[in-house]
Amino acid sequence: MTKKKIKLYFQPDKVNEPITYHLVKEYDIKFNILRAVVEEKGGRLLIEVEGQPAQISKGIAYLQSIGVDVKEMNEYVMKDVSRCTNCGMCVSICPAGAIEMDRETWEVIFDQGKCIACGLCVTACPPQAMKLKI
Amino acid sequence: MKRTYEEINAKIQRGDAVVMTAEEAIKLAESNGIEKAAKEVDVVTTGTFGAMCSSGAFINFGHSEPPIRMKRVWLNGVPAYTGVAAVDAYIGVTEEREGNGPPYGGAHVIEDLVSGKAVHLRATASGTDCYPRKDIDTYISLRTVNQAYMYNPRNAYQNYGVATNSSDRTLSTYMGKLLPHYGNMTYSSAGQLSPLLKDPTLRTIGIGTRIFLGGGIGYVAWEGTQYKTTPPVKNDVPVGPARSLAVIGDLRGMSTEFLQPLTFTGYGISLAIGIGIPIPILDEDIMRTAVLRDDQLFAPVFDYAIQSRNRKPIAEFSYAQLKSGSVELFGKKVQTSSLSSYYKARIIADRLKKMIEESEFMLTRPVERLPEERTQRALDVCSREDVL
């Protein structure tokens, strides 16, 4: 099983397509919606998918075939180390436990893998070191 | 054991003073005892790096041709106060740029100046016989201005309250983002490294004391605003905000490593400033407080959902508990966050230690001691007669 975070972009005419249903039913993919925006110009969806690598690839191919723009995301929140003071304000804000304080060095450790791209740390960071990339 | 400022400075001059950061002195006192530690160590260094809203800088721009008596002045669009002489101004760190755009305030202007950038100056005036000019639009930098010095009315608070939120909505405060239903807790003191916690009655920190300020050298100018001596004490140290310092120091010589503009979403702008103060070990008593540990220093918790100056503490924790990452409040595990950087506080205490060891930083006896007793007054809506 592998896990991937992907960003989907829909044209307005595709917003009625039951794509998540197909992903589960046809490709046995587990998914978690991290972020969803629907507006006049279409919709954007950030999802975490989990399943067999081959099935994930097929699922992505299916999405592309119906005209959904798919982009694999490796980095959602970026930490600007030159601005981070290692205060730790973000540590208690992060609902995913992706940010931890190293109590030996007192440096803030950000684990991209656990990040769910909620963006709470972005507005909570006093020196504005956290930037949302999506 | 007694030691004088003169003896300590003579050792610093010779390069053989024994200097330790508060963390190192704690370890030494734990293994050898306070008596031996006091004998061995001449100076203990402290450090803090946190939001210090009551800060800003005086700048003298020099005179234009023809001269202007500035009535309104903006630095990179941020209003500065110029209700003093013709080309003097004070830029406060929390002042914000007019109009829309990304957060930018006095703190950013100071950061830009210290990093050597050009800053846009615009000023207007009514024009007088001696100062005929009515406006000016130009650029300044630390290279072009006469004086540019920080004068901060309240810095280096001796301890501070911890913030949490009982309400059902997120609060945007100067203590950071506070999640609903006691969702998190934020504290701001560096605890065992924080300057005024290590000499709690300010025996050695007073007017004229030389300090590490924003990467350069500064001095204690006065008691800080809202200085008070009345909070309850534990292990001789106030539990909650007590004494504070007004400090002064040249922007030239400071470094952006120790000055960081902060944006508190929904609240405003502030400046994190690095301050380090050396504690001369004059006797065992001062060593006893200099080596107080996080588990011996306490802070009260306030519920920021109560919008009143009279809110009472709802709990009390040691800095060891706060720094562990979570505490238990009303039977619930609550995650903690620090607003000041302990990482930077360590660097500052260490930097100051090196400066003293290398005879670059001499210690000073206070010219005057700061008040031994002081209560804090409140602002009430009164009649003219009430206030007399």
Interface residues (C-beta under 8 A of the other chain):
Chain A: R83 T85 N86 C87 G88 M89 C90 V91 S92 I93 M101 R103 T105 W106 E107 L120 T123 A124 P126 P127 Q128
Chain B: F49 G50 A51 P103 G176 K177 L179 G183 N184 M185 T186 Q260 P261 L262 T263 F264 T265 S270 A272 K323 S324 G325 Q335 T336 S337 S338 L339 S340 S341 Y342 Y343 K344 R346
